[in-house]
Amino acid sequence: MNSIRTLLLGKSWLLPILAISWLMTPEKVSAQNKKTASRNATAVQSATYRNLFREAGYKQADIDAKVAKAYHDVFEGPNKVYFEVGDTMAYVSDVKNHDARTEGLSYGMMIAVQLDKKDVFDRIWRWSKKYLQHQSGPREAYFAWSINPQTMKKNSEGSASDGELYYVTSLLFAANKWGNNTGINYYGEARRILDAMWKKDGTGNIYNLINIDAKQISFVPEGNNYKWTDPSYHLPAFYEVWAVYAKDGHESFYKECADTSRVFLHRACHPVTGLNADYTEFSGKPHDTRWSPSAFRYDSWRVPMNIAMDYTWYGKDKAWQEDYARRFQGFLRSKGIDTFDDQFNLDGSRPEFILQAGPVKKLRHSIGLVSTSATLSLVNREKNSLDFVHALWKAKLEPFDDGYFDPYYDGLMYLFGLMHLSGKYQIIQPQTH
């Protein structure tokens, strides 16, 4: 003991370290190691999901109430975007644009299956199938992407590929959660879309949702729009789900698509700001459209959330994704965490062209981007990343001072963000029935 005391007197810097080691019993060390392992493990490995609100200090009862209120506001409250039709159907509407879109309908189904709202899920699916899914012809099993729910006139017969991506994944999850014998064969409906997708060879100018050569999701599986993409449609985590649960013989292709999407995002996201364009070539190069010069705008808000999902669920690109999260949140922080705008050039400068939403053309601090940027706190290991979690907690889904309000897109992104950060957005594995 004297020799140890003598050693310590000459090595005073060791005292704090040894004090900690003496205080850490084997049980405490084991618990700490398990906590570290759990943080590093992916959801598919551990079947656990981080509750970042709890880690940020909020009570579980308050977290549950926050998610429940957001669901109420979006699906049931006075500014809801979910509307029931008769006894068996319902739709989700982009109310400010007076239409229902496969984007919002399939989001509604994903929210419903995650939160165990079977009646809501079934109603939206029945409405989507009856009014939007093509039952014959070159587009058979695909969906018209937009319809006026009052007149039932389709605004387009063509598809937006992300709608089908969410439909298939939510149907596979529903099959795992509720089985296929409760009125809807969810797995059969998912397979119908996928099986039809693989028959689309250009006949009638209609193609696979995924560009077969590029192994990337198309913007639209039709004509020249099959030859470029939307970065926010890149959901590698969904392809991984298909590879396990679709069982359609294309497992290796879906895994290749997941890996290709991860590499694509490296190219599409700016090396300093992390920002990406709404639309790009398969190379990641920005793609201008007739309605908008390329920039980080509304579609792009979904990319950080998609990356956070892939990181949490499968964790196959952790090093790049952690660096991306630091860059992306760091850029927004530099613009003011409570004030950053919702559209940027990729280098972070103000865009000359502002894509209008609502009656007033202006940049805003939108709750949709506040929500999706906060999900990156699941990825960003920097301690101050929790600032984004607190910012989302304080955010309110309510009109701006000038009256502009988007309970549809902002509302859905807000609800998705709360679900991700509370651990309520999960890979749904087969249940015992």
C-alpha positions as CSV (number, residue, x, y, z in Angstrom):
1,M,0.0,0.0,0.0
2,N,2.9,2.4,0.8
3,S,4.4,1.7,-2.6
4,I,1.1,2.5,-4.2
5,R,0.7,5.7,-2.2
6,T,4.3,6.7,-3.2
7,L,3.5,6.0,-6.8
8,L,0.3,8.1,-6.7
9,L,2.0,11.1,-5.1
10,G,4.3,11.2,-8.1
11,K,1.4,10.6,-10.5
12,S,-1.3,12.9,-9.3
13,W,-3.0,12.9,-12.7
14,L,-3.9,9.2,-12.2
15,L,-6.0,9.9,-9.1
16,P,-9.2,10.8,-10.9
17,I,-8.9,7.8,-13.2
18,L,-8.2,5.4,-10.4
19,A,-10.9,6.9,-8.3
20,I,-13.5,6.2,-11.0
21,S,-12.2,2.7,-11.6
22,W,-12.4,1.9,-7.8
23,L,-16.0,3.3,-7.7
24,M,-17.0,1.2,-10.8
25,T,-18.0,-2.2,-9.6
26,P,-18.1,-5.0,-12.1
27,E,-21.9,-4.7,-12.3
28,K,-21.6,-0.9,-13.0
29,V,-19.0,-1.6,-15.7
30,S,-21.2,-4.2,-17.3
31,A,-24.2,-1.8,-17.2
32,Q,-22.1,0.9,-18.8
33,N,-20.8,-1.4,-21.5
34,K,-24.4,-2.6,-22.2
35,K,-25.5,1.1,-22.5
36,T,-22.7,1.8,-24.9
37,A,-23.4,-1.3,-26.9
38,S,-27.1,-0.5,-27.1
39,R,-26.2,3.0,-28.4
40,N,-23.9,1.5,-31.1
41,A,-26.2,-1.4,-32.1
42,T,-28.7,-0.9,-34.9
43,A,-32.4,-1.5,-34.4
44,V,-32.4,-4.6,-36.5
45,Q,-29.7,-6.1,-34.2
46,S,-31.1,-5.0,-30.9
47,A,-34.8,-4.5,-31.5
48,T,-34.5,-1.4,-29.4
49,Y,-35.0,2.2,-30.4
50,R,-33.5,5.2,-28.7
51,N,-36.0,7.7,-27.1
52,L,-34.0,10.9,-27.5
53,F,-36.7,12.9,-25.7
54,R,-36.1,10.8,-22.6
55,E,-32.3,11.3,-23.0
56,A,-33.0,15.0,-23.3
57,G,-34.7,15.0,-19.9
58,Y,-38.4,14.8,-20.8
59,K,-40.8,12.6,-18.9
60,Q,-42.3,9.6,-20.7
61,A,-45.9,10.6,-19.9
62,D,-45.2,14.0,-21.5
63,I,-43.6,12.4,-24.5
64,D,-46.6,10.1,-25.1
65,A,-48.9,13.0,-24.7
66,K,-46.9,15.1,-27.2
67,V,-47.1,12.4,-29.8
68,A,-50.8,11.8,-29.1
69,K,-51.6,15.5,-29.5
70,A,-49.7,15.7,-32.8
71,Y,-51.7,12.7,-34.0
72,H,-54.9,14.3,-32.9
73,D,-54.1,17.6,-34.5
74,V,-53.2,16.0,-37.9
75,F,-55.9,13.3,-38.0
76,E,-58.7,14.4,-35.8
77,G,-58.6,18.1,-34.8
78,P,-60.2,21.2,-36.3
79,N,-57.3,21.5,-38.8
80,K,-57.0,17.8,-39.6
81,V,-56.0,16.5,-43.0
82,Y,-57.6,13.1,-42.6
83,F,-61.3,12.7,-43.7
84,E,-63.5,9.7,-43.4
85,V,-65.8,8.7,-46.3
86,G,-68.7,6.5,-45.4
87,D,-68.2,3.5,-43.1
88,T,-65.0,2.0,-44.6
89,M,-62.9,4.6,-46.3
90,A,-60.9,7.8,-45.7
91,Y,-58.3,10.0,-47.4
92,V,-55.5,12.3,-46.4
93,S,-55.6,15.7,-48.2
94,D,-53.1,18.4,-48.9
95,V,-55.9,20.8,-47.9
96,K,-54.2,24.0,-49.1
97,N,-53.8,22.5,-52.6
98,H,-57.3,20.9,-52.6
99,D,-56.0,17.4,-53.5
100,A,-55.2,14.0,-52.1
101,R,-51.8,12.6,-53.0
102,T,-50.2,9.2,-52.8
103,E,-47.5,10.9,-50.8
104,G,-49.8,11.9,-47.9
105,L,-52.0,8.8,-48.2
106,S,-49.1,6.4,-47.9
107,Y,-47.6,8.5,-45.1
108,G,-50.9,8.2,-43.3
109,M,-50.8,4.5,-43.7
110,M,-47.2,4.3,-42.3
111,I,-48.2,6.5,-39.3
112,A,-51.3,4.3,-38.7
113,V,-49.4,1.0,-38.7
114,Q,-46.6,2.4,-36.5
115,L,-49.2,3.7,-34.0
116,D,-51.5,0.7,-34.2
117,K,-54.4,2.5,-35.8
118,K,-55.7,-0.4,-37.9
119,D,-59.1,1.2,-38.8
120,V,-57.3,4.3,-40.1
121,F,-54.9,2.2,-42.1
122,D,-57.6,0.1,-43.6
123,R,-59.7,3.1,-44.5
124,I,-56.9,4.9,-46.3
125,W,-55.9,1.7,-48.2
126,R,-59.4,1.0,-49.4
127,W,-59.8,4.6,-50.6
128,S,-56.4,4.6,-52.4
129,K,-57.2,1.3,-54.1
130,K,-60.7,2.3,-55.2
131,Y,-59.9,5.8,-56.5
132,L,-56.2,5.9,-57.4
133,Q,-54.9,2.4,-58.2
134,H,-55.0,1.5,-61.8
135,Q,-56.7,-1.9,-62.3
136,S,-55.7,-2.5,-65.9
137,G,-53.5,-1.3,-68.7
138,P,-49.8,-0.4,-68.8
139,R,-50.0,1.3,-65.3
140,E,-51.8,-1.7,-63.7
141,A,-51.3,-1.7,-59.9
142,Y,-49.6,1.7,-59.9
143,F,-51.4,4.8,-58.5
144,A,-52.4,8.1,-60.0
145,W,-50.5,10.5,-57.8
146,S,-53.1,13.3,-57.3
147,I,-56.9,13.6,-57.3
148,N,-59.4,16.2,-56.3
149,P,-61.3,14.4,-53.5
150,Q,-64.4,16.6,-54.0
151,T,-64.9,16.0,-57.7
152,M,-62.9,12.7,-57.8
153,K,-61.2,14.0,-60.9
154,K,-57.6,12.8,-61.2
155,N,-55.1,15.6,-61.7
156,S,-52.7,13.1,-63.2
157,E,-52.9,9.4,-64.2
158,G,-49.1,9.0,-63.7
159,S,-47.3,7.9,-60.5
160,A,-44.9,9.6,-58.2
161,S,-42.5,6.8,-57.2
162,D,-42.3,7.6,-53.5
163,G,-46.0,6.9,-53.0
164,E,-45.6,3.3,-54.2
165,L,-42.5,3.0,-52.0
166,Y,-44.4,3.9,-48.9
167,Y,-47.5,1.9,-49.9
168,V,-45.5,-1.3,-50.3
169,T,-43.5,-0.9,-47.1
170,S,-46.5,0.1,-44.9
171,L,-48.4,-2.9,-46.3
172,L,-45.6,-5.3,-45.5
173,F,-45.5,-3.9,-42.0
174,A,-49.3,-4.2,-41.7
175,A,-49.0,-7.9,-42.7
176,N,-46.4,-8.4,-40.0
177,K,-48.4,-6.5,-37.4
178,W,-51.9,-7.6,-38.0
179,G,-51.7,-10.7,-40.2
180,N,-53.6,-11.1,-43.5
181,N,-56.9,-12.6,-42.3
182,T,-58.7,-9.6,-40.9
183,G,-60.3,-8.4,-44.1
184,I,-57.4,-7.2,-46.1
185,N,-54.5,-9.4,-47.4
186,Y,-51.8,-6.8,-46.8
187,Y,-49.0,-9.0,-48.0
188,G,-51.0,-9.9,-51.2
189,E,-51.6,-6.2,-51.9
190,A,-47.9,-5.4,-51.4
191,R,-46.9,-8.2,-53.7
192,R,-49.4,-7.1,-56.3
193,I,-47.7,-3.8,-56.6
194,L,-44.2,-5.3,-56.6
195,D,-45.0,-8.1,-59.1
196,A,-46.7,-5.6,-61.4
197,M,-43.6,-3.3,-61.1
198,W,-41.3,-6.1,-62.4
199,K,-43.5,-6.5,-65.5
200,K,-43.2,-2.8,-66.5
201,D,-40.6,-2.9,-69.3
202,G,-41.4,0.3,-71.1
203,T,-44.6,-0.8,-72.8
204,G,-46.9,2.2,-73.0
205,N,-43.9,4.2,-71.8
206,I,-44.3,2.8,-68.3
207,Y,-41.3,1.4,-66.4
208,N,-40.2,-0.2,-63.1
209,L,-40.4,2.3,-60.2
210,I,-36.6,1.7,-59.8
211,N,-34.4,2.5,-62.8
212,I,-33.0,-1.0,-63.4
213,D,-29.7,0.1,-64.8
214,A,-29.0,2.8,-62.2
215,K,-30.5,0.8,-59.3
216,Q,-32.1,4.1,-58.2
217,I,-35.7,5.1,-57.6
218,S,-37.1,7.1,-60.5
219,F,-38.8,10.5,-60.1
220,V,-41.7,9.1,-62.2
221,P,-41.7,5.6,-63.7
222,E,-42.7,7.0,-67.1
223,G,-41.0,8.5,-70.1
224,N,-37.9,10.6,-69.6
225,N,-38.8,11.1,-65.9
226,Y,-37.6,7.5,-65.5
227,K,-34.1,8.7,-66.1
228,W,-33.6,11.0,-63.1
229,T,-34.5,11.0,-59.4
230,D,-35.5,12.8,-56.3
231,P,-33.0,12.4,-53.4
232,S,-35.9,12.4,-50.9
233,Y,-37.2,9.2,-52.5
234,H,-34.0,7.4,-51.6
235,L,-35.0,5.2,-48.7
236,P,-32.3,2.5,-48.3
237,A,-34.0,1.3,-45.1
238,F,-37.2,0.5,-47.0
239,Y,-35.3,-1.6,-49.6
240,E,-33.7,-3.6,-46.7
241,V,-37.3,-4.2,-45.4
242,W,-38.3,-5.4,-48.9
243,A,-35.3,-7.8,-49.0
244,V,-36.5,-9.5,-45.9
245,Y,-40.3,-9.4,-46.0
246,A,-41.3,-9.1,-49.7
247,K,-40.1,-12.6,-50.6
248,D,-40.5,-11.9,-54.3
249,G,-37.2,-13.3,-55.5
250,H,-35.5,-9.9,-55.9
251,E,-33.8,-9.8,-52.5
252,S,-30.3,-9.3,-53.8
253,F,-31.5,-6.5,-56.1
254,Y,-33.1,-4.6,-53.3
255,K,-30.0,-4.9,-51.2
256,E,-28.0,-3.5,-54.1
257,C,-30.5,-0.6,-54.4
258,A,-30.0,0.1,-50.7
259,D,-26.3,0.3,-51.0
260,T,-26.5,2.3,-54.2
261,S,-28.8,4.9,-52.5
262,R,-26.3,5.3,-49.7
263,V,-23.5,6.0,-52.2
264,F,-25.8,8.3,-54.2
265,L,-26.5,10.4,-51.1
266,H,-22.7,10.9,-50.6
267,R,-22.7,12.5,-54.1
268,A,-26.0,14.4,-53.8
269,C,-25.3,16.1,-50.5
270,H,-23.0,19.2,-50.5
271,P,-19.6,18.4,-48.9
272,V,-19.8,21.4,-46.5
273,T,-23.4,22.2,-45.8
274,G,-24.9,18.7,-46.3
275,L,-27.7,20.3,-48.4
276,N,-29.1,18.5,-51.5
277,A,-31.2,19.6,-54.4
278,D,-34.8,18.7,-54.6
279,Y,-34.1,16.8,-57.9
280,T,-31.0,15.3,-59.3
281,E,-29.5,13.2,-62.0
282,F,-28.6,9.7,-60.9
283,S,-25.0,11.0,-60.6
284,G,-26.2,13.4,-57.8
285,K,-25.9,16.5,-60.1
286,P,-28.8,18.9,-59.6
287,H,-31.6,18.7,-62.1
288,D,-33.6,21.8,-62.9
289,T,-37.3,21.4,-63.7
290,R,-39.7,23.6,-65.5
291,W,-41.3,24.6,-62.1
292,S,-38.2,25.2,-60.1
293,P,-34.4,25.7,-60.5
294,S,-32.5,23.1,-58.5
295,A,-32.0,24.0,-54.8
296,F,-32.7,22.7,-51.3
297,R,-36.5,23.1,-50.9
298,Y,-39.5,21.3,-49.6
299,D,-38.8,17.7,-51.0
300,S,-35.3,18.0,-49.6
301,W,-36.5,18.4,-46.0
302,R,-37.1,14.6,-46.0
303,V,-33.5,13.6,-46.7
304,P,-32.1,14.1,-43.2
305,M,-35.1,12.1,-41.8
306,N,-34.5,9.3,-44.3
307,I,-30.8,9.2,-43.4
308,A,-31.6,9.1,-39.7
309,M,-34.0,6.2,-40.3
310,D,-31.4,4.2,-42.2
311,Y,-28.8,4.9,-39.5
312,T,-31.1,3.8,-36.7
313,W,-32.6,0.8,-38.4
314,Y,-29.6,-0.7,-40.3
315,G,-26.4,1.3,-39.6
316,K,-24.5,0.2,-42.7
317,D,-23.0,3.7,-43.5
318,K,-22.5,5.1,-40.0
319,A,-19.2,7.0,-40.5
320,W,-20.5,9.0,-43.4
321,Q,-23.9,9.5,-41.9
322,E,-22.5,10.8,-38.6
323,D,-20.3,13.2,-40.6
324,Y,-23.3,14.3,-42.7
325,A,-25.4,14.9,-39.5
326,R,-22.6,17.1,-38.0
327,R,-22.4,19.1,-41.2
328,F,-26.1,19.5,-41.8
329,Q,-27.0,20.5,-38.2
330,G,-23.9,22.6,-38.0
331,F,-25.0,24.6,-41.1
332,L,-28.5,25.2,-39.8
333,R,-27.1,26.2,-36.4
334,S,-24.9,28.8,-38.2
335,K,-28.1,30.3,-39.5
336,G,-29.7,30.4,-36.1
337,I,-31.3,27.3,-34.6
338,D,-34.6,29.2,-34.0
339,T,-34.6,31.2,-37.2
340,F,-33.0,29.2,-40.1
341,D,-34.9,29.4,-43.4
342,D,-36.5,26.5,-45.3
343,Q,-34.9,27.0,-48.8
344,F,-31.2,27.3,-49.7
345,N,-28.8,27.1,-52.5
346,L,-26.6,24.0,-51.9
347,D,-23.7,26.2,-50.7
348,G,-26.0,27.7,-48.1
349,S,-26.7,31.0,-49.8
350,R,-30.1,32.5,-50.3
351,P,-31.8,31.3,-53.5
352,E,-32.8,33.9,-56.0
353,F,-35.9,31.9,-56.9
354,I,-38.2,31.1,-54.0
355,L,-40.6,28.2,-54.5
356,Q,-44.0,29.5,-53.4
357,A,-46.2,27.7,-50.9
358,G,-49.4,29.4,-50.1
359,P,-50.4,32.9,-51.1
360,V,-47.2,34.6,-50.0
361,K,-43.8,34.0,-51.6
362,K,-41.3,34.1,-48.8
363,L,-38.8,32.1,-46.8
364,R,-39.9,30.7,-43.5
365,H,-38.7,28.9,-40.4
366,S,-40.9,25.9,-41.1
367,I,-41.8,23.3,-38.6
368,G,-41.4,20.6,-41.2
369,L,-37.6,21.3,-41.5
370,V,-37.3,21.8,-37.8
371,S,-38.7,18.3,-37.4
372,T,-36.6,16.5,-39.9
373,S,-33.4,18.2,-38.9
374,A,-34.0,17.2,-35.3
375,T,-34.1,13.5,-36.3
376,L,-30.4,13.8,-37.1
377,S,-29.7,14.1,-33.4
378,L,-30.1,10.3,-33.5
379,V,-27.0,10.3,-35.7
380,N,-24.9,13.3,-34.6
381,R,-22.8,12.3,-31.6
382,E,-22.0,15.9,-30.6
383,K,-23.6,16.7,-27.2
384,N,-25.0,20.1,-28.4
385,S,-27.1,18.2,-31.0
386,L,-29.8,17.9,-28.3
387,D,-30.5,21.6,-29.0
388,F,-32.4,20.4,-32.1
389,V,-34.4,18.0,-30.0
390,H,-35.4,20.8,-27.6
391,A,-36.2,23.0,-30.5
392,L,-38.6,20.4,-31.9
393,W,-40.2,19.9,-28.4
394,K,-40.9,23.7,-28.2
395,A,-42.2,23.9,-31.8
396,K,-45.9,24.4,-32.4
397,L,-48.0,23.3,-35.3
398,E,-49.9,26.5,-35.8
399,P,-50.4,29.3,-38.3
400,F,-47.6,31.9,-39.0
401,D,-48.2,35.5,-38.1
402,D,-49.3,36.2,-41.7
403,G,-51.9,33.4,-41.6
404,Y,-50.0,30.9,-43.6
405,F,-50.5,27.3,-42.3
406,D,-49.7,23.9,-43.7
407,P,-51.2,21.2,-41.4
408,Y,-50.5,18.7,-44.2
409,Y,-46.8,18.6,-45.1
410,D,-45.6,20.5,-42.1
411,G,-47.9,18.4,-39.9
412,L,-46.9,15.1,-41.3
413,M,-43.2,15.9,-41.0
414,Y,-43.8,17.1,-37.5
415,L,-45.5,13.9,-36.5
416,F,-42.8,11.8,-38.2
417,G,-40.1,13.7,-36.3
418,L,-41.8,13.1,-32.9
419,M,-42.2,9.4,-33.7
420,H,-38.6,9.0,-34.7
421,L,-37.2,10.8,-31.6
422,S,-39.5,9.0,-29.2
423,G,-38.6,5.6,-30.6
424,K,-42.1,5.0,-32.0
425,Y,-41.0,4.6,-35.7
426,Q,-39.8,1.1,-36.0
427,I,-39.1,-1.9,-38.2
428,I,-42.3,-3.9,-37.6
429,Q,-41.4,-7.6,-37.5
430,P,-43.9,-10.5,-37.7
431,Q,-46.1,-10.8,-34.6
432,T,-47.6,-13.9,-33.1
433,H,-51.3,-14.0,-33.8
